[in-house]
């Protein structure tokens, strides 16, 4: 899938979901999903099958397919508590990813106190135990190479389970969507995302266009990192890290490289034009079926 196709899908997804979809509260005591009457039916949406898998496939670690159409074998869980991170919305069971991504989150979070003075990171959705389409909230996050990081510093205490399910991240965007809220946006946000973007395996960082506008304004002469920071709706409470396919993993499909400039010109202004600022909600397309995913995802789904 080409970059422009992927952006079209993202715009449609976020127009439907709304900018705060990722902040919907979870459940302290989640109820199990009902059993499917006929899971072998080819018409069963893939999200219903992958959303019911609570553990990873016992296979060699591998990202399979494209970020918005694939799955992950041998996923690793990010522990819900680390010295410099805490996982949010535990009821979703989406703290799974390819080992390369989990290692990156742990490595970056350990540096956060020196990067911008925060105690650590609050981590949102990564992937399901076997990746694949999710029941709610995302078009991507399917191959274990995407992760959402809240734009709120980790507190210097352990959050309760109730707090992790119900508290909201900080919305950095002004009500008119044209710029950041100066009372909430700080240099610490720029420092963190600049540091993450400089990690070699990071292919892209998705952020709200208004926040990208602030970065463009405040970056100074050091601007090379901005090319990886791409505008997209729905990312005013968190930023989205995407890493490249691991070396040597056939069947994992990278996104096309971002453009060579800093992205602070005509492209950004288009995102901040009236037609983009308040997009017309689209009509959701049919959910993906297993036949739309790589054939290897069937093995991932049925593996012990």
C-alpha angles and dihedrals in degrees: 000000000000124000095252091052091050092049090051090054092048093049090051092047095050093043087057098041098042127229096281099046092114090057096060108128122251130216125268089210105026118199118231117255115255117258117263115248094220113007091171092063107115088221093062109114111249090229090064090056100043092040090062096054109100098179135046125259111266092235137110111290109268138153108220125198130343127328092258098035116039148053141241130241124204094014121185124220121233103228109250090236129040132160090259104023143049126194117231131209093026092179090072093062090214100134092107128110148144109297090246091060095044090051090050093052091049092047095047094045091055088059097046097094089058095039098056110345098258116137089233146298135302107218122210128184120345109160141306118265090269098021115225128125115333127229090234143012112013143070091190131029088095104122102043095255100101128077135176119219119192120240088228123092118245108254120241091251137057113271118229121245089252092053092049091054099041113027118096129224122241117279104219096184125098117242093253088054092227098107144357125286103256091209092061109026113086139175087256090072092054093045092053097048092043090055093047093049090056092062105109096227094051108104099177144355117207118210138160112279092239090057091047087053089056092049091050090052096046104036096090119195095332099083109139092098092060093075090073093051106089127188120238136150123257095042102101093107099040143011124236122226118204121186128198124258111280115260115272097011105133115204094035108114120208123211116248112272116267120256117282099245128073094265092233097120134062095342093057093044089054090056089051096048119112095257092055098038092066106021121194110250111253132216113263115244123227115287118260117265126208089260089066093057128075112282090243090066090073089062090048091051096052098036117114 
